Amino acid sequence: MIHKTIKEGITSALRAKDSLRLEVLRGLNALCMNEMIAAGVTTEFLSDDKVLALIKRSAKQRKDSIEQFEKGGRTDLADKEKAELVILNSFLPALMSRDEITKIVGQRIAALKDAGTFDVKAGGLPAGQAGKLTGMIMKELSGKADGADVKAVIDEALKN
């Protein structure tokens, strides 16, 4: 249980006097507790899939903050956010590499061509269809790949 690991990590961070890790883990625990209250969950720990969704959301917020701080010239704040992102990423499963994504996208496009769903060589996909393809592949990969990487691979595959 990831939520249990987070709670145990708080104790470890307290003992190690690791203030950054403690801050991140306390924030995650608070998110988990708020989610439990909002959903009316009466168990001791939140389910792993919900905790992972919270961690992914927090990681995305950190990435956005890093980008904004770097644009604003605040490298000190960006560095802190990067350190927090490393801690958050330690709880997430490893994402697929771009090569793995390319292989899956190629297979899916080939299957759609065989089914006659679309013909890339005859002008590509109509407007909005690339988004549907991206959504379909993201659903298939279900959080195992970064959305930006999937979109970039699909865009590249449709250009060829």
C-alpha positions in Angstrom: 0.0 0.0 0.0 1.5 3.3 -1.1 -0.4 5.3 1.4 1.0 3.2 4.2 4.5 3.6 2.7 4.0 7.4 2.7 3.0 7.4 6.4 6.0 5.2 7.3 8.2 7.6 5.3 7.0 10.5 7.4 8.4 8.8 10.5 11.7 8.0 8.7 12.1 11.5 7.5 11.4 12.9 11.0 14.1 10.6 12.4 16.6 11.5 9.6 15.7 15.2 10.0 15.1 15.3 6.2 12.9 18.4 6.1 12.3 18.4 2.3 11.2 14.8 2.2 9.1 15.3 5.3 7.4 18.3 3.7 6.6 16.4 0.5 5.4 13.3 2.4 3.2 15.3 4.7 1.7 17.0 1.7 1.0 13.7 0.0 -0.5 12.3 3.2 -2.8 15.4 3.5 -3.9 14.9 -0.1 -4.7 11.2 0.7 -6.6 12.1 3.8 -8.6 14.8 2.0 -9.5 12.4 -0.7 -10.6 9.8 1.8 -12.8 12.4 3.6 -14.3 13.6 0.3 -15.0 10.1 -0.9 -16.3 8.9 2.5 -13.7 6.1 2.6 -13.7 4.5 6.0 -10.6 2.3 5.5 -7.3 3.2 7.1 -5.5 3.7 3.8 -6.5 5.0 0.4 -6.3 2.5 -2.5 -3.1 2.5 -4.6 -4.7 3.6 -7.8 -6.1 6.7 -6.1 -2.8 7.5 -4.4 -1.0 7.2 -7.7 -3.4 9.6 -9.3 -2.8 12.1 -6.5 1.0 11.7 -6.9 0.8 12.1 -10.7 -1.2 15.3 -10.2 1.3 16.6 -7.7 4.2 15.8 -10.0 2.5 17.6 -12.9 2.0 20.6 -10.6 5.7 20.5 -9.8 6.7 20.3 -13.4 4.5 23.3 -14.2 6.0 25.3 -11.3 9.5 24.4 -12.4 8.7 25.8 -15.9 7.2 29.0 -14.5 10.1 29.6 -12.0 12.7 29.0 -14.7 10.9 31.5 -17.0 10.8 34.0 -14.2 14.5 33.5 -13.4 13.9 32.0 -10.0 16.3 29.1 -10.1 16.3 28.8 -6.3 12.6 28.0 -6.3 12.9 25.8 -9.4 15.6 23.7 -7.7 13.4 23.1 -4.7 10.6 22.0 -6.9 12.9 19.7 -8.8 14.0 18.1 -5.6 10.4 17.6 -4.6 9.7 16.1 -8.0 12.4 13.5 -7.5 10.8 12.4 -4.2 7.4 12.2 -5.9 8.7 10.2 -8.8 10.2 7.7 -6.4 6.6 6.6 -5.7 5.6 6.4 -9.4 6.2 3.3 -11.6 8.8 3.8 -14.3 7.4 5.3 -17.5 7.9 3.7 -20.8 10.8 4.8 -23.0 10.1 6.6 -26.3 11.2 3.5 -28.2 8.6 1.4 -26.5 5.9 4.0 -27.2 7.0 4.2 -30.8 6.6 0.4 -31.2 3.1 0.5 -29.7 2.0 3.5 -31.7 3.3 1.8 -34.9 1.3 -1.3 -34.1 -1.8 0.6 -33.4 -1.6 2.7 -36.6 -0.9 -0.4 -38.7 -3.9 -2.1 -37.2 -6.1 0.9 -38.0 -4.8 1.1 -41.5 -5.5 -2.7 -42.0 -9.0 -2.1 -40.6 -9.5 0.7 -43.1 -10.1 3.3 -40.4 -7.8 5.8 -41.9 -5.2 6.2 -44.6 -2.3 8.3 -43.5 -0.7 8.5 -47.0 -3.9 10.0 -48.5 -3.7 13.2 -46.6 -3.4 12.0 -43.0 -6.1 12.1 -40.4 -9.0 14.6 -40.5 -8.9 17.3 -37.8 -9.6 15.8 -34.4 -8.8 12.3 -35.4 -5.1 12.6 -34.2 -6.5 13.6 -30.8 -8.8 10.5 -30.7 -5.8 8.3 -31.6 -3.7 9.9 -28.8 -6.6 9.4 -26.4 -7.0 5.8 -27.5 -3.3 5.0 -27.0 -3.1 6.8 -23.7 -6.1 4.8 -22.4 -4.3 1.6 -23.6 -1.1 2.6 -21.8 -3.0 3.7 -18.8 -0.4 5.9 -17.1 2.6 3.9 -18.2 3.7 6.6 -20.5 4.0 10.4 -20.5 1.3 12.1 -22.5 3.7 14.5 -24.1 5.9 11.7 -25.3 2.9 9.8 -26.7 1.7 12.9 -28.5 5.1 13.6 -30.0 5.5 10.0 -31.2 2.1 10.0 -32.8 2.7 13.4 -34.5 6.0 12.0 -35.8 4.5 8.7 -37.0 1.7 10.5 -38.8 4.1 12.8 -40.7 5.9 9.8 -42.2 
